[in-house]
């Protein structure tokens, strides 16, 4: 079935517009969206890089891989782990720091 020429032009314009929108969204500035760290989950929020390193070390001592990222406001640090380690990480930190 052949589409008439005006419909082909309309479909082509819609496809180009859709692709342009996806590219603009994907490459646009991060200021209007929260930074995404994929699968990583936050297990602690601290105020200094030294505190973040201590928390990371405590988790690594029990075999949990952790990483630190800055908070969205830039005034702190978030310690992140993978979802499979989230519960164990929280339990570990609560046992060592019950307050």
N, C-alpha and C positions, 0 to 999 in steps of 0.2 A: 504494500500500500504506500503510495507516494503522497507526501504532504505537499500542499501548495506552498509556493515560495514565501508568502508572508508569514506562515506559521513557522517555517524553518528559521527565518530571521528572528522571530520572537523567542523561539526556543534557544537559539544561539545566544541572544542577549541575556536571557535569564541564567543560562549556564555560566556565562562570563561574569555576570553580576554576583552569582553565588560564590564562585571561586574567588573573586576579588574580596568579598566580605569575609570569607574564611581566612584568607591570607592577612587581611588587615587585623582581624581579631587575634590571629596567632602571632603576629609580629609587632603588634601595638605595644604601647608603653605599659609597664606593670603598675603604674600609679593608681589605676582604677580597679585592679584586681589584687587579691591577696596572693602572695607568693605561694606556689604549690611545691611541696617537697615529695611528691609522688606517694609512695606507700608509707613513708615515715610518719610516726606518731609522736607527739610531744608527751614526755613523761616528767619533765621538770622545767621550771622557768627560774632563772637566777639573774642577779644584777651585775655580775662581773665575769670576765673571761677566766679568772682564777677559780671562781666557784664552779663554773661550767667544766673546767678541766678536772676538778675534784670529783664531780658527779660522774663524768665520763669514766674516770679511773675506777671508781667504785663499781660501776656497771661492768667494766672490762675485767675486773678482778673475779667476777662470777661468770664470765664468759659471754657477756652481752655486748654486741657491737653497738656503739653510740656515736653520734655526731652532734655538733653544736652549730646552730644558726642564729643570726641576730633576730630579735623580735621585730614585728612590723613597725613599731614606733621608733626603733633604734636605741632604746634605753635599757636593754636587757638581752638575755640569751636564752634560747630554747634548746633543751637537750632532747634529741630525737632518737627513736629506735624503730626497728621493724615491727609490724603488727604481731608477729609470732612471739616476740620478746616483750611486748608491752606489759602484760600482767606481771611477769616475773620481775621486770625492771621496777615497776611501781612497788611491788611487795618488797623488793630488796631495799629500795630507798626508804620505805616506811619503817622497815625493821631497824635500819641504821640511824634514821632521823625521825623518831616517833612524834615529835612536836610539830 
